[in-house]
Amino acid sequence: MLTKETRHAIANFRRSLETLQGTLTSDRPELEPANRAFGEVQEQFKTRIAQLGDRESDDPRRLSQLQSYITETHKQMRLLGLDLRFLQASRQSATARDRLAQVRDRISILIGYSTALLENTEGE
């Protein structure tokens, strides 16, 4: 089982992602609130999630699972940042629609990773 501190950090990260997701619900979302929310998600990842492997070193299987989660999350966060920049640069509505769908999908993937990690380690 993950430590209480680790579970709390991952749950908070997931809530931040859900907040970001909530800023992008309309077909033409305001990008300033989304960019602020993404900044908060990035900060949470850097300060709380990226260092989690250092605190979970007692069980090699758990550590491996957590490091995989951190690696994949880091990759998806970088791609999400790019997707948001591309969305902001979109000038045509069809392109903006496609970019927005891509951003939403990327956020859903990240929320899914967090949820899966929390659920898969709950009863260990």
Helices and strands as residue ranges (DSSP letters): H 4-22, H 31-44, I 45-49, H 52-55, H 60-89, H 93-120
